[in-house]
Amino acid sequence: MMHEAVFTFQTKDAGIIAASLIPESDTEEMGRSYGECTKISDTAFEIHIQAQDLIALRAALNTWLRLVQIAEEMVQTTKKAGTTNE
């Protein structure tokens, strides 16, 4: 049985965050879990995770949510330093 979770994030920095996470997306199912980031609009992106079991789902969720947190922190840091593209 496959388990899945989908998170939709809305932020004005969605384009930058999604661009940093999309390369982390799995192009094919590997191991026990699969994760993908998709840009929905300039203000929204989605993380879709599938896993073969709940333990793998929890581990993948922890990984992807941490990646989102790191990307958001980096956007804020670069804005403060004045080095962002926006």
N, C-alpha and C positions, 0 to 999 in steps of 0.2 A: 504494500500500500504506500503510495506516495503522499507525502505531507507537503503543504506549501504555505507560504506567507507572502503577502504583497503589501508594500508600504508606499504610500504616495506622499511626497514632501513638497510643500509649497513655500517658496522663498524667492526673493528678488534675485538671488545669486544662483538659481537653479541651473542656468546654462553653464556656468563655471564649474559648479560642483559635479554636474552630470558629465561634463567633458573629462574631468579628472577620474571619475569612477568607471566610465564605459570601458576603458582598456582592461579593467579588472574583471569584466564580464567573462563568463565561461562560454567559449564558442561551441562546446560540446559537453555532454554530460560526462563528468570525470569523478571517480570516487563515489561517495554516497550522497553528495549534494551538488546543486547547480545554482548559480546566481547570475542575475543579469540586471544591468542598469539601463533604463531607457529614458531619454529626454521627451517629455510630453509637450512642454511649451517653454517659453522663456522664463516662466515662473514656477514650473513644476517638473519633477522627475519621479520615476518609479523604480523601486527595487523589487524584483520578483525572485523568490527563492523556492526551490523544490529540493526535497530530501527523501531518502528511502526510509528513514526512521526519525523519531523525535530527537534523539541525541545528536544526530547529524544536522537536523534542522536548527537546534539550539546553537550549535557551534557555528553554523553558517550565519545565523542571525547576529550572533555576537560579532563576527568578523565584519559583516556588511554594515551594521550600525556603527561600529567603531570607525570604519572607513568614511562613512558620512560625517561623523563627528570630527575626524581629523581634517577632512576637506573643508568643512565649515570654519574650523579654527584657522586654517591656513588662509582662507579668503579674508577673514577678519584681520589677521596679522598683516597681510599684504596691503590691505586698505589703510591700516594705521601707519604703515611705513610709506604709503604713497606709491607702491610698485604694482598695483593691480592694473589690468587692461581697461577697467571701466573708468 
